[in-house]
Amino acid sequence: MSQDLTLFGAPISPFVRKVRLVLAYKGLSYEQINVLPFAAEIPTEFKDNSPLGKIPLFKTGEDYISDSEVICAYLEKAFPEKPLLPKEPLDAARALWFSQYASSVMVTAIGAHLFAERVLAPFVFKRDPIESDIKLALETEIPAILNYLESQLQSDFLVGNALTFADIMVGGMFMTLHYCNEQVDKTLYPKVSAYVERVHNEPVFANIIKEEKAMLNAMIA
Ligand SMILES: N[C@@H](CCC(=O)N[C@@H](CS)C(=O)NCC(=O)O)C(=O)O
């Protein structure tokens, strides 16, 4: 590889996970520096080079890039082998749409309302969960997401017949759902349930799921 790559962030963040999945899929090696934005100790290099203080931050050579979508766009251009953005313009738009949808709607419901309250609140933040957020996620927001995805799935993957940025981010959010001990109901959402199983069995996902599960178990022990 021609230049050093460094990823700053905590793998359990869905935005950091997205970049880790893309790096792994493209077969790129990199250094990982753990940064938790709310921790007492934040590395100076991260503070000095992350304008919004959010993870992930990425370093390529001597340059820094913020925001997971932007980092992924960079990786796709810099390392075009094993593409994750379809060539056909409308397919590319659809892949980016699902990535956006997962980064906004799914992160709010599954990440902020369910995972943060059911897992992070008791085990990391050491406070009582906000039960109304969990209820909102489970009874309203997540069913709406599953209905939408069920209506959109037409083949093995969200766009065409190959893994794209859409599956990277959507599949990643289903990892978070599983960490909350929730599964997709096979009877109500047969296409989504089969899709999640298929994507999570892709080698790139299977390896990262194994790594993250070990980290999560250590975190909540
Ligand atoms: N749009 C950003 C969102 C990144 C983000 O919100 N990361 C969260 C962790 S999951 C964070 O760093 N939060 C700290 C903060 O908002 O100060 C991206 O895609 O990278």
Ligand as a Chemical Component Dictionary entry (heavy atoms), coordinates in Angstrom:
data_LIG
# 
_chem_comp.id                   LIG 
_chem_comp.type                 NON-POLYMER 
_chem_comp.pdbx_formal_charge   0 
_chem_comp.three_letter_code    LIG 
# 
loop_
_chem_comp_atom.comp_id 
_chem_comp_atom.atom_id 
_chem_comp_atom.alt_atom_id 
_chem_comp_atom.type_symbol 
_chem_comp_atom.charge 
_chem_comp_atom.model_Cartn_x 
_chem_comp_atom.model_Cartn_y 
_chem_comp_atom.model_Cartn_z 
_chem_comp_atom.pdbx_ordinal 
LIG N1  N1  N 0 -22.395 12.487 9.927  1  
LIG C1  C1  C 0 -21.352 11.942 10.787 2  
LIG C2  C2  C 0 -21.973 11.515 12.108 3  
LIG C3  C3  C 0 -20.928 11.041 13.085 4  
LIG C4  C4  C 0 -21.491 10.954 14.499 5  
LIG O1  O1  O 0 -22.540 11.534 14.818 6  
LIG N2  N2  N 0 -20.772 10.241 15.368 7  
LIG C5  C5  C 0 -21.168 10.186 16.763 8  
LIG C6  C6  C 0 -20.872 8.813  17.357 9  
LIG S1  S1  S 0 -21.908 7.553  16.677 10 
LIG C7  C7  C 0 -20.344 11.196 17.539 11 
LIG O2  O2  O 0 -19.161 11.318 17.330 12 
LIG N3  N3  N 0 -20.988 11.919 18.457 13 
LIG C8  C8  C 0 -20.316 12.873 19.285 14 
LIG C9  C9  C 0 -20.885 14.247 19.166 15 
LIG O3  O3  O 0 -21.919 14.418 18.492 16 
LIG O4  O4  O 0 -20.298 15.141 19.746 17 
LIG C10 C10 C 0 -20.684 10.765 10.087 18 
LIG O5  O5  O 0 -21.299 10.149 9.208  19 
LIG O6  O6  O 0 -19.506 10.510 10.362 20 
# 
loop_
_chem_comp_bond.comp_id 
_chem_comp_bond.atom_id_1 
_chem_comp_bond.atom_id_2 
_chem_comp_bond.value_order 
_chem_comp_bond.pdbx_ordinal 
LIG N1  C1  SING 1  
LIG C1  C2  SING 2  
LIG C1  C10 SING 3  
LIG C2  C3  SING 4  
LIG C3  C4  SING 5  
LIG C4  O1  DOUB 6  
LIG C4  N2  SING 7  
LIG N2  C5  SING 8  
LIG C5  C6  SING 9  
LIG C5  C7  SING 10 
LIG C6  S1  SING 11 
LIG C7  O2  DOUB 12 
LIG C7  N3  SING 13 
LIG N3  C8  SING 14 
LIG C8  C9  SING 15 
LIG C9  O3  DOUB 16 
LIG C9  O4  SING 17 
LIG C10 O5  DOUB 18 
LIG C10 O6  SING 19 
# 
